[in-house]
């Protein structure tokens, strides 16, 4: 089974002034440098993330500090 997990939160520390950019998109390298909420599944017996050659992570930051984090 393939699962797409998406988080959406606001971190005002990541806000930036912009008149032309609606958002900035980053790969998984930036995720290691910023705060990301912990996720857990209630009543889960077992879960894991597959090891892949490249991380399937996308991070999009909006000028007001909203963050969209997507992992496959």
C-alpha positions as CSV (number, residue, x, y, z in Angstrom):
1,X,0.0,0.0,0.0
2,X,1.3,3.5,-0.8
3,X,0.4,6.3,1.5
4,X,0.8,10.0,0.9
5,X,1.2,11.9,4.2
6,X,0.6,15.6,4.1
7,X,1.1,18.1,7.0
8,X,0.1,21.7,6.9
9,X,1.0,24.1,9.7
10,X,2.2,27.6,10.3
11,X,5.7,28.6,11.5
12,X,6.1,32.3,11.4
13,X,9.9,31.9,11.7
14,X,9.8,30.7,8.0
15,X,7.8,33.7,6.7
16,X,9.5,35.8,4.1
17,X,8.7,39.0,2.2
18,X,7.6,38.4,-1.3
19,X,5.7,40.2,-4.0
20,X,6.2,37.7,-6.9
21,X,6.7,34.3,-5.3
22,X,3.5,32.5,-4.1
23,X,5.6,29.8,-2.5
24,X,9.0,28.2,-2.4
25,X,9.5,24.5,-2.8
26,X,12.4,22.5,-1.3
27,X,13.5,18.9,-1.3
28,X,14.0,16.7,1.8
29,X,17.4,18.2,2.7
30,X,15.7,21.2,4.3
31,X,13.4,19.1,6.4
32,X,16.3,18.0,8.6
33,X,17.0,21.6,9.4
34,X,13.5,22.8,10.5
35,X,11.0,21.8,13.1
36,X,8.4,19.3,11.8
37,X,5.5,18.0,14.0
38,X,5.7,14.4,15.2
39,X,3.2,12.1,13.7
40,X,1.9,8.8,15.1
41,X,-1.0,6.5,14.3
42,X,-3.2,5.5,17.2
43,X,-3.5,1.8,17.8
44,X,-0.8,1.0,15.2
45,X,0.9,-2.3,15.6
46,X,3.8,-1.7,13.3
47,X,4.8,1.0,10.9
48,X,8.0,1.9,9.0
49,X,9.3,4.1,6.2
50,X,10.8,2.3,3.2
51,X,14.4,3.0,2.5
52,X,14.7,4.6,-1.0
53,X,17.6,5.9,-3.0
54,X,16.1,9.4,-2.9
55,X,13.8,10.8,-0.3
56,X,10.2,11.2,-1.4
57,X,9.7,14.4,0.5
58,X,8.5,17.8,-0.7
59,X,8.4,20.9,1.4
60,X,6.6,24.1,0.3
61,X,6.8,27.3,2.3
62,X,4.5,30.2,1.7
63,X,5.3,33.9,2.4
64,X,3.1,34.1,5.5
65,X,4.9,31.1,7.1
66,X,2.5,28.3,6.2
67,X,4.3,25.1,5.5
68,X,3.1,22.1,3.4
69,X,5.0,18.9,4.0
70,X,4.4,15.9,1.8
71,X,5.9,12.5,2.1
72,X,5.2,9.4,0.0
